Amino acid sequence: MKNLSAFEPARGLRNPHAQTVVGRIVRRRFEPRYDRVRLDTDDGDFVDLDLWRGPETPSGLCLLLHGLEGSARSGYMVTTSEALAAAGIQAVALNFRSCSGEPNRLPGAYHSGRTDDIERALDWMAERFPGLPRTAVGFSLGGNALLNLLGREGGDRGLVAAAAVSVPYDLESSADALQRGMGRVYGRRFLRSLREKAREKAVRFPGVVAPGAARARTIREFDDRLTAPIHGFRDAADYYARCSAKRFVDPVDLPMLLVHARDDPLAPGSSVPVETIRRRPNLSLALTERGGHLGFVGRGRGTGRAGARTGWLEETVSRYISRATQRTTHPDSGVF
């Protein structure tokens, strides 16, 4: 694909925080059109999948993975699902544990490196839609988890291509970014939801979930008090070191698009392993100067098949996924 970095921010939205906030507001206007499927997990818990209504005869499937404290109803998930549907791709949105509107059954939930629920969703897709090419797109934390899966031996689970947007390639630097300047505003927003869930879990699982997690003042404190001990890490530093996506980029061997803005206020552009990505012919990097975190609110309106309801990000991702799907079903098409 050419012109991967050709993103022009909308007038008045050159600031990374404006891109981040306005991107969320703009995409929140669109109503989800999902049908829900619940999958029981091997450990006695469950995850919920939301399937976009349409297209009737898809040419392929795409699993979407949301970011920290997001869900299938997050704006970027909805608009990307719609753009994929316009390209003939069936979108399947995975709600990580505790993010579908109902508390999960076990003390643990999800984190940046957890991949078993992603694998379960991909296996279900293969069983439910046999013969259709499968792809995946991860946003922010979901992109980090996706790279954790794809960077491991045999982790591609039969995927033909993937994409990841605004990935926190270095979890340590992202945690630091949420503790300084404007980053503290984002950190407090995440913590409101995380602390509420921690209080609920401390009541249901006394002695397993420390009450102190509900009093965490930063994301790092929360990860120290709940994420790390519940999921088998020594502490937040150990969790960040073992699960940061930068460790898993080089081994990825399927076609993958990586989208990131240099001015990302939550996942610093300096953390993107540019040289590693560029030396791998199967990886395509769209590293834009501006765009914020999951923002990418560009000039004008969408020009793709989904029309004005999509923007640069949705069209870039859906076009890449569509072409990868076409190449699988029509290997002589030369779409790449």
Disulfide bonds with the S-S distance in Angstrom:
none
